[in-house]
Amino acid sequence: MNDERASRAGPREWIGLIVLSLPTLLLALDFTMLHLALPHLAADLKPSSVQQLWILDIYGFMIAGFLITMGTLGDRIGRRRLLLIGAFAFGVASIVAAFSTSAGMLIVTRALLGISGATLMPSTLALISNMFKDSKQRATAISVWMVCFSSGAVIGPAVGGILLEYFWWGSVFLLGVPVMLLLLVTGPWLLPEYRNSESKKLDPISVILSFGSLLPLIYGLKDMAKEGISFLAALLSIIGLSIGYWFVRRQKRLKDPLLDLGLFAYRGFSWSLIMMLMGSLIVGGFVFLFTQYLQMVEGLSPVEAGLWMMPYAAGSIIGILAAPMLARRFPTSHLIASGLLISSVGYLMVIWTDTSWGMLIPILGSVLLLMGVGPLQVLSMDLIIGSAPPEKAGAASSLSETCGELGMALGIAVMGSIGTVIYRNRMNVPDGIPNEAAESASDTLAAAMNAAEQLPAALADEIQMLAQAAFASGFQVVGILSSVLLIGIAVISMASLRDKSPIKGNE
């Protein structure tokens, strides 16, 4: 009994969780705030259109590309040490970014912020596995960690708007400095150190192959979402997959690999990764399409659309927080499957709503969708961390986050592409429309809305109605497909996790 009580976290660990959660909140804020700051910094730094895209995207690309490397590096040199090194680097890069004097300088500092961010995410999650040995407490801690990330994405535009209202664009970067300073001051006292004493140095070739596979793959997928299927996007995706193949082959040959493929021998680990990837794919596709639906079908402004997205963000948080408590009474497989079935119903509510009913039903459906995915997000993450050996928790954490990043990119690319194909098939441009406007209207909903602005009122209204109907058809097809996938993941959960009992912990 004493050993069981000793394994339970105390006040020090819970305070440490708060310290660990703040960088996670900040990373999510950085993903969203810069979109608001872009017009302000563009007026100051005069970046080209290509440079603007790199300013926005390089941060996420660097995080995704270095997650696996940094997760394994933390296992080898010490998770707390890597976290503090990353916090220091993030703070310095934030200051430099805030006072950048050129677009090129800002791109470089954003890249450094992304590399630093890649050290923070797996380190925080791996340290949670060290601090919370009790399975019940660990599930709760992971849910708090995930809520901070979700909350950061939601409040990012609001926080960024307040800062830009009173300060210059660089203030959105300086927000990270006090957070990192707090982590540097309190981390050595509150956070335990852990490293795998038997590990060796990183294999440089594996690091290059890991980055070389993930960066072009994610870049290609995101390019597909923005521009549709193109030769460049397909080529980059193929290059990424090819390099990934050689990365896996090399890991099989190395005695001390960057990524231990033996982790996939754990049944709960492998199936949880697959479910997390598929769940992120569906959520990524939904958010991408629902945002367009609110603005270009319902006619809401960006601010109004942001406000209408708040309820489903709250639903996600409720699902994430409720999952650990429900998991103490119900088997993990049943809880995940039930949540996914609720999500499936929610998606159908969103896509089959008559617009004359107003926003109530689609918003309620979106809440059910995101709330139902919550148990999958938390409990699959807990299974991934809990099933991996303690000395490989950093690598397991990085894999789970990489799956999440890849799933979101896949969701935007795949579901966005399906919606676009249906849109182009259903969009019949009426006679009398100028060729240039007709070509634009036949491409995407956004292009159709822009083209309509250059036409007489009667033609503009007709183009807008046809485009909105074509987009709705594409959204419905994606919604039906996603609902079927959600049911499929529920079945996978019941089959692969049937031996997972309710989380009891050490009472």
C-alpha positions in Angstrom: 0.0 0.0 0.0 2.8 2.4 0.8 4.4 1.7 -2.6 1.1 2.4 -4.3 0.7 5.7 -2.4 4.2 6.7 -3.2 3.6 6.3 -6.9 0.7 8.8 -6.8 1.5 12.3 -7.7 1.4 15.0 -5.1 1.1 18.9 -5.1 4.6 19.3 -6.5 3.7 17.2 -9.6 0.4 19.0 -10.1 2.1 22.4 -9.9 4.7 21.1 -12.3 1.9 20.1 -14.7 0.8 23.8 -14.8 4.3 24.8 -15.7 4.5 22.1 -18.4 1.1 23.1 -19.8 2.0 26.8 -20.3 4.5 26.2 -23.1 1.9 24.0 -24.8 -0.6 26.8 -24.6 1.9 29.2 -26.1 2.8 26.9 -29.0 -0.9 26.7 -30.0 -1.1 30.5 -29.7 1.8 31.0 -32.0 0.1 28.8 -34.6 -2.9 31.2 -34.8 -1.9 34.7 -33.7 0.5 35.4 -36.6 -2.4 35.2 -39.2 -3.8 38.4 -37.6 -0.4 40.1 -37.4 0.5 39.4 -41.0 -1.1 42.6 -42.5 0.7 44.7 -39.9 4.2 43.1 -40.4 3.6 43.1 -44.2 3.2 46.8 -44.1 6.5 47.1 -42.2 8.7 44.5 -43.7 7.3 44.4 -47.2 7.5 40.6 -47.8 6.7 39.1 -51.2 3.8 36.8 -51.5 6.1 33.8 -51.3 7.8 35.2 -48.2 4.4 35.7 -46.6 3.6 32.0 -47.0 6.9 31.0 -45.5 6.5 33.3 -42.6 3.2 31.6 -41.8 4.1 28.0 -42.6 7.8 27.5 -41.7 7.0 27.3 -38.0 4.6 24.4 -38.3 6.9 22.6 -40.8 9.9 22.8 -38.5 7.9 21.5 -35.6 6.6 18.5 -37.6 10.0 17.8 -39.2 11.9 17.7 -35.9 9.4 16.0 -33.5 10.7 12.5 -33.9 14.4 13.7 -33.5 13.7 15.8 -30.5 11.6 13.1 -28.8 14.4 10.6 -29.0 17.0 13.2 -28.1 15.2 13.9 -24.9 15.3 10.2 -24.0 19.0 10.3 -24.5 20.3 13.5 -23.0 17.5 14.1 -20.5 13.9 15.2 -21.0 14.1 18.1 -18.5 17.4 19.2 -19.9 16.1 19.3 -23.5 13.0 21.1 -22.3 15.0 23.8 -20.6 17.4 24.2 -23.6 14.3 24.5 -25.9 12.7 27.0 -23.6 15.8 29.2 -23.6 16.1 29.0 -27.4 12.4 29.7 -27.9 12.6 32.8 -25.6 15.7 34.2 -27.4 14.2 33.4 -30.9 10.9 35.2 -29.8 12.8 38.4 -28.9 14.8 38.3 -32.2 11.5 37.6 -34.2 9.8 40.5 -32.5 12.5 43.0 -33.6 13.1 41.5 -37.1 14.1 44.1 -39.6 13.4 42.1 -42.8 11.2 39.3 -44.1 14.2 37.0 -44.5 15.2 37.6 -40.9 11.7 36.8 -39.7 11.5 33.6 -41.7 14.8 32.4 -40.2 13.6 33.2 -36.6 10.3 31.6 -37.2 12.2 28.5 -38.3 14.2 28.6 -35.1 11.0 29.0 -33.1 9.7 25.9 -34.8 12.8 23.8 -34.0 12.7 25.0 -30.4 9.0 24.2 -30.3 9.7 20.7 -31.4 11.8 20.2 -28.3 9.0 21.4 -26.0 6.1 19.2 -27.2 7.5 15.7 -26.7 9.5 16.7 -23.7 6.4 18.0 -21.8 4.4 14.9 -22.6 7.2 12.5 -21.7 7.8 14.3 -18.4 4.1 13.8 -17.6 4.6 10.1 -18.0 7.5 10.4 -15.4 5.6 12.5 -13.0 2.3 10.7 -13.1 2.9 6.9 -12.6 -0.7 6.3 -11.5 -2.8 5.6 -14.7 -5.8 7.5 -13.4 -3.8 10.6 -12.6 -1.8 10.3 -15.9 -5.0 10.3 -17.9 -6.2 13.4 -16.1 -2.8 15.1 -16.6 -2.8 14.4 -20.3 -6.3 15.8 -20.6 -5.2 19.0 -18.9 -2.2 19.2 -21.3 -4.5 18.7 -24.3 -7.0 21.2 -23.1 -4.2 23.8 -22.9 -3.3 23.1 -26.5 -6.9 23.3 -27.7 -7.5 26.4 -25.7 -4.5 28.1 -27.2 -5.8 27.5 -30.7 -9.2 28.9 -29.7 -8.1 32.1 -27.8 -5.1 32.8 -30.2 -7.1 35.2 -32.4 -8.6 37.0 -29.5 -5.2 37.4 -27.7 -3.5 38.4 -30.9 -6.3 41.0 -31.6 -5.9 42.6 -28.2 -2.1 42.8 -28.5 -2.3 44.3 -32.0 -4.9 46.8 -30.9 -2.4 48.4 -28.4 1.1 47.3 -29.5 3.1 46.7 -32.7 3.1 43.3 -34.5 6.2 42.1 -32.7 4.3 42.0 -29.4 2.7 38.7 -30.5 6.2 37.1 -30.2 7.1 38.7 -27.0 4.2 36.9 -25.2 6.4 33.8 -25.1 9.3 35.4 -23.2 7.7 35.5 -19.7 6.3 32.0 -20.1 9.7 30.5 -21.0 11.4 32.5 -18.2 8.9 31.0 -15.7 9.7 27.5 -17.1 13.5 28.1 -16.8 13.2 29.4 -13.2 10.8 26.8 -11.9 11.6 23.8 -14.1 14.8 22.6 -12.3 12.9 22.5 -9.0 9.4 21.2 -10.0 10.3 18.8 -12.9 12.1 15.5 -12.5 15.0 14.5 -14.8 14.9 11.3 -16.8 17.2 9.9 -19.4 17.9 6.4 -20.8 21.4 5.7 -19.5 22.0 2.9 -22.1 21.3 5.1 -25.1 24.0 6.2 -27.5 24.5 9.2 -29.8 21.9 10.1 -32.4 22.5 8.8 -35.9 22.9 12.0 -38.1 21.8 10.3 -41.3 18.6 9.1 -39.6 17.9 12.7 -38.4 18.3 14.0 -42.0 16.1 11.2 -43.4 13.4 11.9 -40.7 13.3 15.6 -41.5 13.6 14.9 -45.2 10.6 12.6 -45.2 8.2 14.6 -43.1 8.9 18.1 -44.4 8.1 17.5 -48.2 5.2 15.1 -47.3 3.4 17.7 -45.1 4.3 20.5 -47.5 2.9 18.6 -50.4 -0.3 17.7 -48.5 -0.9 21.3 -47.5 -0.2 22.5 -51.0 -2.9 20.1 -52.2 -5.3 21.7 -49.8 -4.5 25.2 -51.0 -4.0 24.7 -54.7 -5.6 21.3 -55.4 -3.8 18.3 -56.8 -0.8 19.5 -58.7 2.4 18.0 -60.1 4.5 19.8 -57.5 2.3 18.7 -54.6 2.2 15.1 -55.8 6.0 15.1 -56.4 6.8 16.4 -53.0 4.5 13.8 -51.4 6.1 11.0 -53.3 9.6 12.3 -52.4 8.6 12.4 -48.7 7.2 8.9 -48.8 10.3 7.5 -50.6 12.6 9.1 -48.1 10.4 7.8 -45.3 10.8 4.3 -46.7 14.6 4.6 -46.6 14.3 6.0 -43.0 12.4 2.9 -41.9 14.9 0.6 -43.6 17.8 2.3 -41.9 16.1 2.0 -38.4 15.7 -1.7 -38.9 19.5 -2.1 -39.5 20.8 0.1 -36.7 21.5 -1.3 -33.2 20.5 2.0 -31.6 18.0 3.6 -34.0 16.6 7.1 -33.9 13.1 5.5 -34.0 12.7 2.2 -32.3 10.3 0.3 -34.5 10.0 -2.3 -31.7 7.5 0.2 -30.1 5.0 -1.0 -32.7 5.1 -4.5 -31.3 2.9 -3.2 -28.4 -0.7 -3.7 -29.6 -2.2 -0.8 -27.7 0.6 1.5 -29.0 0.1 0.6 -32.7 -3.7 0.7 -32.8 -3.8 3.9 -30.7 -1.5 5.6 -33.2 -3.7 4.5 -36.1 -6.9 5.7 -34.4 -5.2 9.0 -33.5 -4.1 9.5 -37.1 -7.6 8.7 -38.5 -9.3 10.9 -35.9 -7.0 13.8 -36.6 -7.7 13.4 -40.3 -11.4 13.7 -39.8 -11.1 16.7 -37.5 -8.7 18.5 -39.8 -10.9 18.0 -42.8 -14.0 19.1 -40.9 -12.5 22.3 -39.5 -11.1 23.2 -43.0 -14.5 22.8 -44.7 -16.7 24.1 -41.8 -14.7 27.4 -41.7 -15.4 27.9 -45.4 -19.1 27.0 -44.9 -19.6 29.6 -42.2 -18.0 32.4 -44.1 -19.0 31.7 -47.7 -22.3 29.8 -47.4 -23.7 31.4 -44.2 -22.1 34.7 -45.2 -20.4 35.4 -41.8 -17.5 37.7 -41.4 -14.2 36.2 -40.1 -14.9 37.6 -36.6 -18.5 36.2 -36.6 -17.2 32.8 -37.9 -14.7 32.7 -35.1 -17.4 33.3 -32.5 -19.6 30.6 -34.0 -16.6 28.2 -33.8 -16.3 28.8 -30.1 -19.1 26.3 -29.1 -17.4 23.4 -30.9 -14.1 24.3 -29.3 -15.9 24.2 -25.9 -17.3 20.8 -26.9 -13.8 19.5 -27.6 -12.6 20.7 -24.2 -15.6 19.1 -22.4 -14.9 15.8 -24.2 -11.2 15.9 -23.3 -11.9 16.7 -19.6 -14.7 14.2 -19.2 -12.8 11.3 -20.8 -10.5 10.5 -17.8 -13.4 10.6 -15.3 -15.6 8.3 -17.5 -12.7 6.0 -18.1 -12.7 5.1 -14.4 -16.1 3.5 -14.8 -16.2 2.3 -18.4 -13.8 0.2 -20.5 -11.6 2.3 -22.8 -12.8 0.6 -25.9 -16.5 1.2 -25.1 -15.9 4.9 -24.2 -13.9 5.6 -27.4 -16.4 3.8 -29.6 -19.4 5.5 -27.9 -17.8 8.9 -28.4 -17.1 8.3 -32.1 -20.7 7.2 -32.7 -21.8 10.5 -31.2 -19.3 12.3 -33.4 -20.8 10.5 -36.5 -24.3 11.7 -35.6 -22.9 15.2 -35.1 -21.3 15.3 -38.5 -24.6 14.2 -40.1 -26.4 17.0 -38.3 -24.0 19.5 -39.7 -24.2 18.4 -43.4 -28.0 17.6 -43.6 -29.3 20.8 -42.1 -31.6 23.0 -44.2 -30.0 26.5 -44.1 -33.5 27.9 -43.4 -33.2 26.4 -40.0 -30.5 28.8 -39.0 -27.2 28.0 -37.3 -28.5 26.1 -34.2 -28.5 22.6 -35.7 -25.1 22.8 -37.5 -23.5 24.3 -34.4 -25.0 21.7 -32.1 -23.8 19.0 -34.6 -20.3 20.5 -34.5 -20.3 20.4 -30.7 -21.2 16.7 -30.7 -18.6 16.0 -33.3 -15.7 17.5 -31.4 -16.9 16.4 -28.0 -17.2 12.8 -29.2 -13.7 12.8 -30.5 -12.4 13.9 -27.1 -12.1 10.5 -25.5 -10.2 9.2 -28.5 -7.7 12.0 -28.3 -7.0 11.6 -24.6 -7.3 7.9 -24.1 -5.3 7.0 -27.2 -2.6 9.4 -26.1 -2.6 7.8 -22.6 -2.4 4.3 -24.2 0.5 5.4 -26.4 2.5 6.8 -23.4 1.4 4.1 -21.0 2.2 1.1 -23.2 5.7 2.3 -24.2 8.7 1.4 -21.9 9.6 4.3 -19.6 13.0 4.8 -21.3 11.2 5.4 -24.7 8.4 7.7 -23.5 10.0 10.6 -25.4 10.0 8.7 -28.7 6.4 7.5 -28.1 5.3 11.1 -27.4 6.9 12.4 -30.5 5.3 9.7 -32.6 1.8 10.5 -31.2 2.3 14.2 -31.9 3.7 13.5 -35.4 0.6 11.4 -36.1 -1.6 14.2 -35.0 0.2 16.7 -37.2 0.2 14.3 -40.2 -3.4 13.5 -39.6 -4.5 17.2 -39.7 -2.5 17.8 -42.9 -4.0 14.6 -44.5 -7.5 15.7 -43.4 -7.1 19.1 -45.0 -5.6 17.7 -48.2 -7.7 14.6 -48.7 -11.1 15.8 -47.5 -10.5 19.2 -49.0 -9.6 17.5 -52.4 -12.7 15.3 -52.3 -14.9 18.3 -51.6 -13.2 20.2 -54.4 -13.7 17.4 -56.9 -17.5 17.2 -56.0 -17.7 21.0 -56.2 -16.2 21.1 -59.7 -18.5 18.2 -60.9 -21.6 19.9 -59.5 -20.8 23.5 -60.4 -22.6 24.3 -63.7 -21.8 27.9 -64.7 -24.8 29.5 -66.5 -24.5 31.0 -70.0 -23.6 34.6 -70.4 -20.8 34.5 -67.9 -17.4 35.8 -69.2 -14.9 33.0 -69.7 -12.4 34.2 -67.1 -15.1 34.5 -64.4 -16.6 31.1 -65.5 -13.2 29.4 -65.1 -12.8 30.9 -61.7 -16.3 30.0 -60.6 -15.7 26.4 -61.7 -12.6 26.0 -59.6 -13.4 26.6 -55.9 -16.1 28.3 -53.8 -13.7 31.1 -52.8 -12.8 31.8 -56.5 -16.5 31.8 -57.4 -17.3 34.4 -54.7 -14.5 36.6 -55.8 -15.6 36.3 -59.5 -19.2 37.2 -58.5 -18.0 40.5 -57.2 -17.0 41.5 -60.8 -20.4 40.6 -62.3 -23.8 42.4 -62.5 -26.0 41.8 -59.4 -28.4 39.3 -61.1 -25.5 37.1 -62.4 -23.6 37.5 -59.2 -26.5 36.2 -57.1 -26.9 33.3 -59.4 -23.2 32.3 -59.4 -23.1 32.6 -55.6 -26.2 30.4 -55.1 -24.9 27.7 -57.6 -21.4 27.8 -56.0 -22.8 27.5 -52.4 -25.0 24.6 -53.5 -22.0 22.8 -55.2 -19.9 23.4 -52.1 -22.7 22.0 -49.8 -22.8 18.9 -52.0 -19.1 18.4 -51.6 -19.4 19.0 -47.8 -22.1 16.4 -47.7 -20.1 13.7 -49.5 -17.1 14.4 -47.1 -19.5 14.3 -44.2 -20.9 10.9 -45.1 -17.4 9.5 -45.8 -16.2 10.9 -42.5 -19.2 9.5 -40.6 -18.5 6.0 -42.0 -14.8 6.4 -41.0 -15.8 7.4 -37.5 -17.9 4.2 -37.3 -15.0 2.2 -38.6 -12.6 3.7 -36.0 -15.2 2.8 -33.4 -15.2 -0.8 -34.6 -11.4 -0.8 -34.5 -11.5 0.5 -30.9 -13.8 -2.3 -29.8 -11.7 -5.0 -31.5 -8.2 -3.8 -30.7 -8.7 -2.4 -27.2 -11.2 -5.0 -25.9 -8.8 -6.0 -23.1 -8.5 -2.5 -21.7 -10.4 -2.3 -18.5 -11.6 0.9 -16.8 -8.8 3.0 -15.5 -8.5 2.3 -11.8 -5.2 3.7 -10.8 -3.6 3.1 -7.5 -6.3 3.7 -4.9 
